[in-house]
Amino acid sequence: MLGSVFISHFKVALLHSPFAENAMVKTAYLTLFFFLFSPSLLLAQSQPPEIDPQDKASLLILRVSIHDPNRSLSTWYGSSCSNWTGLACQNPTGKVVSLTIPASNLSGQIHPSLCKLTSLQILDLSGNNFSGNIPACFGALRDLRTLNLSRNGLVGSVPGTFVNLKELRELVLSENRGLRGSVPLWFGDLMYLERIDLSFCLFSGEIPETLLYLKSLKVLNLESNNMTGTLRDFQQPLVVLNLGSNRLSGTLPCFYASRPSLSVLNLADNSLVGGLPSCLGSLSELTHLNLSFNALSYEISPRLIFSEKLVMLDLSHNGFSGRLPSRISETTDKLGLILLDLSYNRFSGGIPLRITELTSLQALRLSHNLLTGDIPARIGNLTYLQVIDLSHNALTGPIPLNIVGCFQLLALIISNNNLSGEIQPELDALDSLKILDISSNRISGEIPLTLAGLKSLEIVDISSNNLSGSLNEAITKWSNLKYLSLARNKFSGTLPSWLFKFDKIQMMDYSSNRFSWFIPDDNLNSTRFKDFRTAGSSVPPGKVEIKISANVVAKEELAFSYDLLSMVGIDLSDNLLHGEIPEALFRQKNIEYLNLSYNFLEGQLPRLEKLPRLKALDLSHNSLSGQVTGNVSTPPGLTLLNLSHNCFSGIVTEKEGLGKFPGALVGNPELCVETSGNKCDPANIDASQEEIYQNELVEGPISIWIFCLSAFISFDFGVLGIFCSSRARSYILQTKG
């Protein structure tokens, strides 16, 4: 009140002053007045407007029609627009222009009352649990510029009324697995439309030709749909084109119209053929190129050189051949490739030295090719490397000592080559290493004690080499170890008392070595072999997924994951072990796989009741004796049982439930197994059937996979794949949306 009185008196005094007679002076004074006092007027006008009554009523209808367990809309009361979560209103009318309530755990159907918000420009309901169809009346929102309904449970098709949304700039409907139908032709009529994201839905058919000529379009994402037809070139300067995981065919176009603009090009997982055109090198702004999982072939032209802005290049899972390109992209001190994945092709020859000049590289994957020669000694120059995967090639020579220069390394995977030499003690410098897989090579010598310093190790696979010596307690410092395989080497000596000391271990495989004496029972009183699988895991029963991810680009744009699928268990088969099986071993409730075959173990068969998850048990080719007491098929998931070639005796009745394990008890001369047509006479156990079995069996030590092969006729192949194969690995490089 005082302010208004003061302003009024000021105006009167100003207009009646002697200076006010001059028109120019009067104008200047008035200008000064409004300059000094207009902020107060603006402040009065900038007070939060009250929501338009009709819009408020429409929003309250929405609120009562949906489920809101997190009470995200609890602020929706009163009339002040600023108090309502996710709301923005026009000043001074109070009309709602923006409604953004993403990731709020809202569910139910989207109520048509929203269609009465006639001034709405932005609508974002993404990341909720809305279901049902997209309201067709949304087409009445003529001012709508952004519509984001992604990551819900919507079904049906894109309403045809959307053709009326002439102001629309962004349409994001991704990750609604129930949305289907064809991509509308009339998208091409929305002359301001810049971004279309229909990824991870069920859209099908060909890409409309109208989209190829929509001049305003900058971003098109149709990833993970069922799009078909021939891939055609786009005639506008796109920034992002993501058509990955569809069924597109044809050859790669040059994308000439997008040469100065295209940043991301993802055509992975389609049916593209032909070669890699060198004209793609003219895409001067390209940062991400993913052409993996196609049928591309031929050699890569040496004329194809990408700019230094390219950070991700994935050409994996194709049919490229010839020598690896010696120069795939430009590089500078600050820019250059971060991910290079050329795995699963038919590249041959040596690894070019110029790859070691890609100093920004953080992930190098050249596995499953035909590469020969040595690992370049200068690989240690790549000091940012976190992932090296050169597995499944024909590389020779030693592991280069210079590799310790990659001091940030998280995964060293060089298995299935012809590498030789010894494990160098200096590898302990890789103290961030989580995965060490040098299996299936010709590496000899002993495990250096210095490797105990690699305390981050989670997966160690040095199987199928020529390593020897005894085990040293120093490796118990691998406190994060989940998987350890020393199988098929020449290790010897007694099994140490600390064998089961690893707190996080899920699988240990010491098979096919020369370990002797007893199986220690130290550290078995506490529960080992914990189940680290998370609830809701999609991993098949009987397998464990061990995933290690390493961000290889800032802001988590890319990730590397190593998936090792293996049963939780122990494999000590094909050694020189004596004595009885420790009772404590049969109290590890999470054990799924236990193989102690081809040893000299004695004593009676422990009961299996305390192994509820057991799926595969092989105690064959030992000297176990006594009766097969109790119901050995007690574990409900037991699928593979082999107690053959022991010294069991007595009668196994039909009620013991061993009929589903054919051949599981052969090679026990004093044991008679009853069947529905054959009852045992305790005084006269017929051994004629035993002789037939013995004549058919091949003597000598065999590994568990050979046993599975011999049982192929009796067991389902899929079951054998789960329970008998030593492990399955997959290496996944993915682009996060």
Order of alpha helices (4+ residues) and beta strands (2+ residues): alpha-alpha-alpha-beta-beta-beta-beta-beta-beta-beta-beta-beta-beta-beta-alpha-beta-beta-beta-beta-beta-beta-beta-beta-beta-beta-beta-beta-beta-beta-beta-beta-beta-beta-beta-beta-beta-beta-beta-beta-beta-beta-beta-beta-beta-beta-beta-beta-beta-beta-beta-beta-beta-alpha-alpha-alpha-beta
